[in-house]
């Protein structure tokens, strides 16, 4: 009887230890797995507050103006970055978009990859650059800002 009790305690102790070890290993692998690479970073004065991309390569990006009032003239989305970054922008909104300080505007931008319209499948991701030509409303000087856009394609 003493041997049976000793064997049962031995199995129970090591069973609990193995269970805890399996939980810890599972947690470590779960926390170290790569996450979905979503990122939208534009230069000073702008903030991406919401963004996604459809299968046809149209990125819908909500841009918040955190600096001076401005007029958006052109927007562009392309990959990879090229020396012709300024000429790659050719997506003017139907009208100039006026953005007072602190306001937001949602833009639909056709993204390009190697000079052709991008398209992909749900779950893939697009990694490229977003660029904006704008005019500062107070100085009326034309400005240019660019940033990075990495987004998972959704429905």
N, C-alpha and C positions, 0 to 999 in steps of 0.2 A: 504494500500500500504506500509506503514512504517513497519507493522508487517511482511509482506511478504519479504521485503528487509532484515529485521533483522533475520528472519529464514534462508534465503538463505546465509547470511554472517556466521551465526552460523554453518550451515552444511558444508560450504566451508572450514572454518577455521579448524574444527574438522576433516574433510575429509583429508586435507593436513597433519595434525598432525598424523593421523592414517597411512597414506601412508608412511610418513617418518619413523615412528616407525616400520612398517613392513619391510622396507628396511634395517634398522639398525639391527633388529633381524635376518633377513635372512643373512646379512653379517657376524654377529657374529657366527651363526651356521655354515656357510660355512667355515670360517677361523678356527674354532675349530674342524672340522671333522678330523678324523685320516688320515694321508697321507700314501701313499704307502711306505712300509718300505724297501727301498733299501739302503744297506750299504755294503761297502767292506773296511775293515781296516786291514792292515797287519803291522807288527812290523817295527821298525826303519830301514831305508834303502830301503824300498819298498813303492810303491804307486799304488793303483788300478786306472787306468784311464778309463776303460770301462769294463762292466761286464753284463752278462745276462745268463739265464738258459733256456734250452729247456725242453719239457715235459718228455723226457727220462732221465732227471737228469744230463745232461752234462752241466757244467758251462763253459762258455767261458769268460776268464778273461785276460785282458791286464794288465801286470805288468810292472811298470817302476822302474828301478834301480836308486836310488838316492844316493847310497854310492859307495863303491869300486867296481871295476870290479869283476864279479863272474861267476861261472858255476852252473846252476841249475841242480841238480841230480834227485830229486823226488819231486812230488807235491801231495797233498791229499786234499780231501774235505769230511767232515764227520759231523754227528750230532748224538747224543749229544757228548759233550766233554767227553773224558774218560781218565783214568790214562794211557792207552796204546796209547797215542797220537803219540808217535814216531813210534810205530809199525804199526799204521794205515795208514801210507803213503806207498803206493805201486803202484805208477802210474808214473814210470819213463818215461820221454820223449824218443822218439826213439834214439836220440843222446843227449849228454849234451848240454845245451843251454848256450852259452856264452853271457853275458850281460855287455857291457862296461858301465861305469858311464853315466847316462842320457839316456840310450837306453831303449826300451820297447820290450816285447815279448808277443804274444797272446798264451795262453795255453788253451787247452780243457781238462777239468778235470771231470771225472765221480764222482759224489757226492754220498755219502752213508748216510743212516739213519738206525741206529740200526743194523749195520753190513750187510745190504742188499742194493743193488743199489736203489737209490731214483728215483721215477717217480711221476709225479703229473699232475694236469690239469692247463690249462691257467688261470691265475688270482690268483691261490694259491701262497704261498710263501714258500721258503726254508730258514731255519735259521740254520746255522751250522758254522763250522770252516774251515779255509783254512790253510794249512801248507806247508812249503817249506824246503827241505833239499838242501843246496848249499855249494859250496866250494869257499872261498874267493880267488880270483886269485892272489893276492899279497902275502898272507901268506900261502896259500894252506891248511889252517885249515878248517875242515868241520864245518858248522854252521847250525842252525835250527831257523826258525822263524814261528810264527803262528799268525792268526788274525781271525776276524769275517766276515762272509759272510751272508748277508740277502738279498734275491733277489726274485722278483716276477717272476713267470714262464711265459715265453712268447713263441711265436711261432717260 
